[in-house]
Amino acid sequence: MNIQGKDVRRPAARTANYVLTVKEMVDAVNSINPNAPYHDWFASHPEAQAAVCVKDGIYRPELSASSRLMGGRMAEGRAECLRVNATDGITGGIFVEGPGRFEAVNASIALSGDSVGIGGPSTGAAVKDGGELILREAFIDVSGLTHYATVAERNSVLRVYDSVIASHGAPFGEGQPQPTGIMQTPPPGLMIDGNGRTHCTMTGSQSFFYNCLITCDGWGALSTETAEGFAYLEANDCRVVTIRRGYGTYSDPGCHVVLNRCRVDSADMIGIVGGQGELILRDCQARCGTYGVLLHSVAGVPEEIGSVEVTGGRIESEGPMALIRSDNARLRFDHAQLCSRCGVLIHTQVNDDPLATPAGEDPYGVEVVFREMDAQGDVLHEDTQRQLYLYLESATLRGAVRGACIQMDQGGKWFATSDSEAVLMGEIHPFQLDAPQGVTVRLHAVQAGRQTLPSGGILELICNE
């Protein structure tokens, strides 16, 4: 006889009206400590200047720090073999501003020195205000506090081909004193370290990387910031490395990050999704020193839903494959190989971050789908503010499930490896569920009963209506 599950009512997704401008974001963060000096961490140094300044698609030598240009050939809308070296933290490589297209081939840019702001002329290569910058066979290496290698901002487009993009930040760890200014180091809730991000896409812009090596010593390799509605970051056939600490990529609210066929070696996690961000991984290979992905929501609105979609590929993590902290989320794993060395695939918990977004009324919850794959590891739901809904679509799960609702289609199977308790949704045949001797599965369903499973475990059906 089939086992009939509960009629579980799932809260509907609601529109998240959450579009902050950069100024609104800066004002909100500064309001947390109104007695401290006002700080805009987006603003570049007022004396910052690029070795090559392009305005509305035209090279402007009178606006450029030409003394830092060690070589290269300039043509209309194009530069070849640029050589830039600067050590003051305010001189950058290529800065493209305003409508127009500029292409740089075989550029070599080496920058050092502490910097301020995100983007602007002190960046290795930056594009702003509707411009388009194309880099081919570039080598960009930057060091210093919050010194960026590449940035796209304010409705611009950046395309990078066959290049090496690296940032080292300033020394950190091992007792090194760190700056205390806003966004000079990662927020504590990210549980990482460092003081420099390699790339950032923000404020309505789009960035594309093809066959590149992107590295950072600490904090993040491919990052986003305030989207102002929409921002897009894509990496294709790239290698992404965080050497000492940090994430491979980050997707902020309104940002969409896509990695296709990339290899990610991350000291911490492959990616973080904040609030209503989206992360898509297609046929990627990843090794993560902590979690596979981290999802959280801070200073946002309760309606936000973070999204992670993994299709194909293989991800290895030392900690849980997905850690979800006080966040509504959709996670879909399709034909993927997941290896969590701690034995936990999904772990939800209440976020102790004081800036964590309130759950609100009737929160959407967490939706996890495994499709046409063998998933090994536990699903542990410990977020008391929302529910977790687990779906097995022609997939097999070998692991414990605790605190979640679970539904299986006709091709789904669950082998509980340790004591479990869940709410059954839908209807299953008894052969779809199994557990070894010594393991008890407590399943809340329409009927009550107790039976021995094929491998010797015990199934307790609980009806508490």
C-alpha positions as CSV (number, residue, x, y, z in Angstrom):
1,M,0.0,0.0,0.0
2,N,1.3,3.4,-0.9
3,I,2.1,6.0,1.8
4,Q,0.1,9.2,1.5
5,G,1.8,12.4,2.5
6,K,0.5,15.5,4.2
7,D,-1.3,18.3,2.3
8,V,1.4,20.9,2.9
9,R,0.6,24.4,2.0
10,R,3.6,26.2,0.6
11,P,3.8,30.0,0.9
12,A,3.7,31.8,-2.4
13,A,6.7,33.7,-3.7
14,R,6.2,37.5,-3.4
15,T,7.8,40.2,-5.4
16,A,10.8,41.8,-3.6
17,N,10.7,45.5,-4.2
18,Y,14.3,46.0,-3.3
19,V,16.3,48.2,-5.7
20,L,18.8,50.4,-3.9
21,T,21.0,53.0,-5.5
22,V,24.6,53.3,-4.6
23,K,23.9,56.4,-2.5
24,E,21.0,54.7,-0.7
25,M,23.3,51.8,0.1
26,V,26.0,54.0,1.4
27,D,23.6,56.1,3.5
28,A,22.0,53.0,5.0
29,V,25.4,51.5,6.0
30,N,26.6,54.8,7.5
31,S,23.4,55.2,9.5
32,I,24.4,52.1,11.5
33,N,27.0,54.2,13.3
34,P,25.9,57.8,12.9
35,N,28.7,59.1,15.1
36,A,31.4,57.8,12.8
37,P,32.7,59.9,9.9
38,Y,30.6,59.4,6.7
39,H,32.4,57.1,4.3
40,D,31.5,56.4,0.7
41,W,33.5,53.2,-0.1
42,F,32.5,53.4,-3.8
43,A,34.2,56.7,-4.5
44,S,37.6,56.7,-6.1
45,H,40.4,58.9,-5.0
46,P,39.9,62.5,-6.3
47,E,43.4,62.5,-7.7
48,A,43.2,59.1,-9.4
49,Q,44.3,59.0,-13.0
50,A,44.8,56.2,-15.5
51,A,47.8,55.8,-17.8
52,V,45.4,55.5,-20.7
53,C,42.1,57.5,-20.4
54,V,39.5,57.0,-23.0
55,K,36.5,59.4,-23.1
56,D,33.5,58.6,-25.4
57,G,35.6,56.0,-27.3
58,I,38.5,58.4,-27.9
59,Y,41.9,58.2,-26.3
60,R,42.6,61.4,-24.4
61,P,46.3,61.8,-23.7
62,E,45.8,65.1,-21.9
63,L,43.7,63.3,-19.3
64,S,46.1,60.4,-19.0
65,A,49.0,59.7,-16.7
66,S,51.2,59.2,-19.7
67,S,54.5,59.1,-17.7
68,R,53.3,55.7,-16.4
69,L,52.9,54.4,-19.9
70,M,56.1,52.4,-20.6
71,G,55.2,51.4,-24.1
72,G,52.4,50.6,-26.6
73,R,50.8,51.6,-29.8
74,M,47.6,53.7,-30.0
75,A,45.1,53.7,-32.8
76,E,41.5,54.8,-33.3
77,G,39.5,52.9,-30.7
78,R,42.4,50.4,-30.1
79,A,45.7,50.0,-28.2
80,E,48.3,47.3,-28.6
81,C,51.1,46.1,-26.3
82,L,50.4,48.7,-23.5
83,R,52.9,48.5,-20.7
84,V,51.9,50.3,-17.4
85,N,53.7,50.2,-14.1
86,A,52.6,52.3,-11.1
87,T,53.1,52.0,-7.3
88,D,51.2,54.9,-5.8
89,G,47.8,53.4,-5.5
90,I,46.1,56.2,-7.4
91,T,47.4,55.6,-10.9
92,G,45.6,52.9,-12.9
93,G,46.0,51.2,-16.3
94,I,43.0,51.7,-18.7
95,F,40.0,53.8,-17.9
96,V,37.1,54.0,-20.4
97,E,34.4,56.4,-19.6
98,G,31.3,57.3,-21.6
99,P,29.7,55.8,-24.7
100,G,32.1,54.2,-27.2
101,R,34.1,51.1,-27.7
102,F,37.8,50.6,-26.9
103,E,39.9,47.5,-27.4
104,A,43.3,46.7,-25.8
105,V,45.4,43.8,-27.0
106,N,48.3,42.3,-25.2
107,A,48.3,44.9,-22.4
108,S,50.6,44.3,-19.3
109,I,49.5,46.3,-16.3
110,A,51.3,46.1,-12.9
111,L,49.9,48.2,-10.1
112,S,50.6,48.4,-6.3
113,G,49.8,50.6,-3.4
114,D,46.7,51.0,-1.2
115,S,43.7,52.3,-3.1
116,V,40.2,53.6,-2.3
117,G,36.8,53.1,-4.0
118,I,35.5,50.6,-6.4
119,G,36.4,51.3,-10.0
120,G,37.5,54.6,-11.4
121,P,40.9,55.6,-12.9
122,S,43.0,53.8,-10.3
123,T,41.8,50.3,-11.4
124,G,43.8,48.0,-13.6
125,A,41.2,48.3,-16.3
126,A,37.8,49.9,-15.7
127,V,34.8,50.9,-17.8
128,K,32.1,53.3,-16.8
129,D,29.0,55.3,-17.9
130,G,27.9,53.3,-20.9
131,G,31.3,52.4,-22.4
132,E,32.5,49.1,-23.7
133,L,36.0,47.8,-23.0
134,I,37.5,44.7,-24.6
135,L,40.7,43.2,-23.3
136,R,42.5,40.4,-25.2
137,E,45.6,38.6,-24.0
138,A,46.0,41.0,-21.1
139,F,48.1,40.5,-17.9
140,I,46.8,42.6,-15.0
141,D,48.4,42.3,-11.6
142,V,47.5,44.6,-8.7
143,S,48.3,44.7,-5.0
144,G,47.4,46.9,-2.2
145,L,44.3,47.5,0.0
146,T,41.0,47.4,-1.9
147,H,42.9,47.7,-5.2
148,Y,40.8,46.3,-8.1
149,A,42.1,44.7,-11.3
150,T,39.0,45.1,-13.4
151,V,35.6,46.9,-12.8
152,A,32.5,47.5,-14.9
153,E,30.0,50.1,-13.6
154,R,27.2,52.4,-14.5
155,N,25.6,50.6,-17.5
156,S,28.9,49.5,-19.1
157,V,30.2,46.3,-20.8
158,L,33.5,44.6,-20.1
159,R,34.7,41.6,-22.2
160,V,38.0,39.9,-21.3
161,Y,39.6,37.1,-23.5
162,D,42.6,34.8,-22.9
163,S,43.9,36.9,-20.0
164,V,45.4,36.7,-16.5
165,I,43.7,38.9,-14.0
166,A,45.2,38.8,-10.4
167,S,44.9,40.8,-7.2
168,H,46.8,40.3,-4.0
169,G,45.5,42.9,-1.6
170,A,47.6,44.0,1.3
171,P,49.1,41.5,3.8
172,F,46.6,39.9,6.1
173,G,46.5,37.1,8.7
174,E,49.2,35.9,11.0
175,G,48.7,38.9,13.3
176,Q,48.8,41.5,10.5
177,P,46.8,44.6,11.6
178,Q,43.8,45.1,9.3
179,P,41.9,48.3,8.4
180,T,38.7,49.0,10.1
181,G,36.9,51.2,7.6
182,I,33.6,50.2,5.9
183,M,34.1,47.6,3.2
184,Q,37.9,47.6,3.5
185,T,37.6,44.0,4.7
186,P,34.8,41.5,4.2
187,P,31.7,41.8,6.4
188,P,32.0,39.3,9.3
189,G,28.9,37.4,8.2
190,L,30.8,36.1,5.2
191,M,33.2,34.2,7.4
192,I,36.2,34.9,5.2
193,D,39.3,37.1,5.3
194,G,41.4,39.4,3.0
195,N,41.2,42.9,1.9
196,G,41.1,42.9,-1.9
197,R,38.7,41.8,-4.7
198,T,39.9,41.1,-8.2
199,H,36.9,42.1,-10.2
200,C,33.6,43.8,-9.6
201,T,30.5,44.2,-11.8
202,M,27.8,46.7,-10.6
203,T,25.2,49.3,-11.3
204,G,23.5,48.0,-14.5
205,S,26.7,46.7,-16.1
206,Q,27.7,43.4,-17.7
207,S,31.0,41.6,-17.7
208,F,32.2,38.5,-19.7
209,F,35.3,36.5,-19.2
210,Y,36.5,33.9,-21.7
211,N,39.4,31.4,-21.2
212,C,40.9,33.5,-18.4
213,L,42.8,32.9,-15.1
214,I,41.3,35.0,-12.4
215,T,43.0,34.9,-8.9
216,C,42.9,36.6,-5.6
217,D,44.9,36.2,-2.4
218,G,41.9,36.9,-0.1
219,W,38.3,38.2,-0.1
220,G,37.0,37.4,-3.6
221,A,37.9,36.8,-7.3
222,L,34.7,37.6,-9.3
223,S,32.5,39.9,-7.3
224,T,29.4,42.1,-7.7
225,E,28.1,45.1,-5.8
226,T,24.9,47.2,-5.8
227,A,23.1,46.3,-9.0
228,E,20.6,49.2,-9.1
229,G,18.2,46.8,-10.7
230,F,20.3,44.5,-12.8
231,A,23.9,43.4,-13.2
232,Y,25.3,40.4,-15.1
233,L,28.6,38.6,-14.7
234,E,29.6,35.6,-16.8
235,A,32.8,33.5,-17.0
236,N,33.4,30.9,-19.7
237,D,36.1,28.2,-19.6
238,C,38.0,30.1,-17.0
239,R,40.0,29.1,-14.0
240,V,39.1,31.0,-10.8
241,V,41.4,30.7,-7.8
242,T,41.2,32.2,-4.3
243,I,44.6,31.4,-2.8
244,R,44.4,32.0,1.0
245,R,40.8,33.0,1.8
246,G,37.7,34.1,0.1
247,Y,35.0,33.1,-2.5
248,G,35.2,32.4,-6.2
249,T,32.2,34.6,-7.0
250,Y,29.5,36.6,-5.3
251,S,26.0,37.5,-6.5
252,D,24.3,40.5,-4.8
253,P,20.6,41.3,-4.9
254,G,19.6,42.0,-8.6
255,C,22.8,40.4,-9.8
256,H,23.1,37.3,-12.1
257,V,26.3,35.3,-12.1
258,V,26.9,32.5,-14.6
259,L,29.9,30.2,-14.7
260,N,30.1,27.9,-17.7
261,R,32.7,25.1,-17.8
262,C,34.9,26.8,-15.2
263,R,37.4,25.3,-12.8
264,V,37.2,26.9,-9.4
265,D,39.8,26.3,-6.6
266,S,38.5,28.3,-3.7
267,A,40.1,28.6,-0.2
268,D,36.5,29.0,1.1
269,M,33.4,28.7,-1.1
270,I,32.7,28.6,-4.8
271,G,30.2,31.4,-4.4
272,I,28.0,33.5,-2.1
273,V,24.5,34.6,-2.9
274,G,23.2,37.6,-1.0
275,G,19.5,38.2,-0.9
276,Q,17.8,38.1,-4.3
277,G,20.9,37.2,-6.2
278,E,21.3,34.4,-8.7
279,L,24.2,32.0,-9.2
280,I,24.2,29.5,-12.1
281,L,27.0,26.8,-12.5
282,R,27.1,24.7,-15.7
283,D,29.5,21.9,-16.1
284,C,32.0,23.4,-13.6
285,Q,34.7,21.6,-11.5
286,A,35.2,23.1,-8.1
287,R,37.1,22.4,-4.9
288,C,36.1,24.4,-1.8
289,G,37.9,24.8,1.5
290,T,34.7,25.4,3.5
291,Y,31.2,25.4,2.0
292,G,30.2,24.8,-1.6
293,V,27.9,27.8,-1.6
294,L,26.7,30.3,1.1
295,L,23.3,31.9,0.9
296,H,22.3,34.7,3.3
297,S,20.3,37.9,3.3
298,V,21.3,41.1,5.2
299,A,19.7,44.5,5.4
300,G,17.2,43.4,2.8
301,V,13.4,42.7,2.6
302,P,11.7,39.5,3.7
303,E,10.4,38.8,0.1
304,E,13.9,38.2,-1.3
305,I,14.7,34.7,-2.7
306,G,18.2,33.7,-3.5
307,S,18.8,31.2,-6.3
308,V,21.5,28.6,-7.1
309,E,21.3,26.3,-10.1
310,V,24.0,23.6,-10.7
311,T,23.8,21.6,-13.9
312,G,26.4,18.9,-14.4
313,G,30.0,19.2,-13.2
314,R,31.5,18.2,-9.8
315,I,31.8,20.2,-6.6
316,E,33.9,19.1,-3.6
317,S,33.6,20.9,-0.3
318,E,35.1,20.4,3.1
319,G,32.0,21.7,4.9
320,P,28.3,21.5,3.9
321,M,27.7,21.8,0.2
322,A,25.2,24.6,0.8
323,L,24.9,26.7,4.0
324,I,21.7,28.7,4.1
325,R,21.5,31.3,6.9
326,S,18.1,32.9,7.5
327,D,17.4,33.2,3.8
328,N,14.6,32.2,1.4
329,A,16.2,30.2,-1.4
330,R,15.8,28.0,-4.4
331,L,18.5,25.5,-5.0
332,R,18.4,23.1,-8.0
333,F,21.0,20.4,-8.6
334,D,20.7,18.6,-12.0
335,H,23.0,15.7,-13.1
336,A,25.6,17.1,-10.7
337,Q,28.3,15.3,-8.6
338,L,28.4,16.7,-5.1
339,C,31.0,15.6,-2.6
340,S,30.8,17.0,0.9
341,R,33.6,15.7,3.1
342,C,31.7,16.4,6.3
343,G,28.7,14.4,5.0
344,V,26.2,17.3,4.8
345,L,24.7,18.5,1.6
346,I,22.2,21.1,2.8
347,H,22.3,22.9,6.2
348,T,20.0,25.7,7.1
349,Q,20.4,27.8,10.3
350,V,19.3,31.0,11.9
351,N,21.8,33.8,11.1
352,D,23.3,35.4,14.1
353,D,24.4,38.4,12.0
354,P,22.7,41.5,13.6
355,L,22.0,42.8,10.1
356,A,20.2,39.6,9.0
357,T,16.9,40.4,7.1
358,P,13.8,39.6,9.2
359,A,11.8,36.6,8.1
360,G,8.6,38.5,7.9
361,E,5.2,36.8,7.8
362,D,4.7,33.6,6.0
363,P,8.2,33.4,4.5
364,Y,8.7,31.5,1.2
365,G,11.2,29.1,2.7
366,V,14.0,27.0,1.2
367,E,13.3,24.8,-1.9
368,V,15.9,22.1,-2.8
369,V,15.6,20.0,-5.9
370,F,17.9,17.0,-6.8
371,R,17.2,15.9,-10.3
372,E,18.4,12.7,-12.1
373,M,21.5,12.3,-9.9
374,D,22.8,10.3,-6.9
375,A,23.1,12.7,-3.9
376,Q,25.1,11.6,-0.9
377,G,24.9,13.5,2.4
378,D,22.5,14.8,5.0
379,V,19.8,17.5,4.7
380,L,19.7,19.3,8.0
381,H,17.0,22.0,8.5
382,E,17.7,24.1,11.6
383,D,16.2,27.4,10.6
384,T,13.2,27.8,12.9
385,Q,11.9,30.8,11.0
386,R,11.0,29.1,7.7
387,Q,10.4,25.6,6.2
388,L,12.6,23.6,3.9
389,Y,11.0,21.6,1.0
390,L,13.1,18.8,-0.5
391,Y,12.2,17.3,-3.9
392,L,13.8,14.2,-5.4
393,E,13.1,14.1,-9.2
394,S,14.3,10.8,-10.5
395,A,17.1,11.2,-8.0
396,T,18.5,9.1,-5.1
397,L,19.4,10.6,-1.8
398,R,21.7,8.6,0.6
399,G,21.7,10.6,3.9
400,A,19.7,11.7,6.8
401,V,16.8,14.2,6.5
402,R,15.9,16.2,9.6
403,G,13.3,18.9,10.0
404,A,12.3,19.1,6.3
405,C,9.4,18.3,4.1
406,I,10.2,15.8,1.4
407,Q,8.5,14.8,-1.9
408,M,9.6,12.1,-4.4
409,D,8.4,11.5,-7.9
410,Q,8.1,7.9,-9.1
411,G,11.8,7.8,-9.9
412,G,12.9,9.2,-6.5
413,K,14.5,7.1,-3.7
414,W,15.7,7.9,-0.2
415,F,18.1,5.7,1.7
416,A,18.3,7.2,5.2
417,T,21.8,6.5,6.6
418,S,21.0,7.7,10.2
419,D,17.9,8.6,12.3
420,S,15.7,11.0,10.4
421,E,12.4,12.9,10.8
422,A,10.6,14.6,8.0
423,V,7.1,15.5,6.7
424,L,6.1,13.6,3.6
425,M,4.5,15.5,0.7
426,G,2.7,13.7,-2.1
427,E,2.5,9.9,-2.3
428,I,5.3,7.3,-2.4
429,H,5.5,3.5,-2.7
430,P,7.2,1.8,0.3
431,F,10.1,0.6,-1.9
432,Q,11.2,4.2,-2.5
433,L,12.3,4.4,1.1
434,D,15.0,2.4,2.9
435,A,17.3,2.5,5.9
436,P,19.9,0.1,7.4
437,Q,19.4,-1.8,10.7
438,G,19.5,0.4,13.7
439,V,18.2,3.5,11.9
440,T,14.7,4.8,12.5
441,V,12.9,7.1,10.0
442,R,10.0,9.1,11.5
443,L,7.8,10.2,8.7
444,H,4.8,12.5,9.2
445,A,2.0,11.3,6.9
446,V,-1.7,10.8,6.6
447,Q,-1.6,7.3,8.1
448,A,0.1,6.0,11.2
449,G,2.0,2.7,11.5
450,R,5.3,1.0,11.9
451,Q,7.1,-1.3,9.6
452,T,10.6,-2.8,8.9
453,L,12.3,-1.6,5.8
454,P,14.1,-3.9,3.4
455,S,17.6,-3.2,4.8
456,G,16.5,-3.7,8.4
457,G,15.7,-0.1,9.4
458,I,12.4,1.0,11.0
459,L,9.8,3.3,9.4
460,E,7.5,5.0,11.9
461,L,4.5,6.7,10.2
462,I,3.1,9.5,12.4
463,C,-0.3,11.0,12.0
464,N,-0.8,13.9,14.4
465,E,-3.8,15.5,12.8
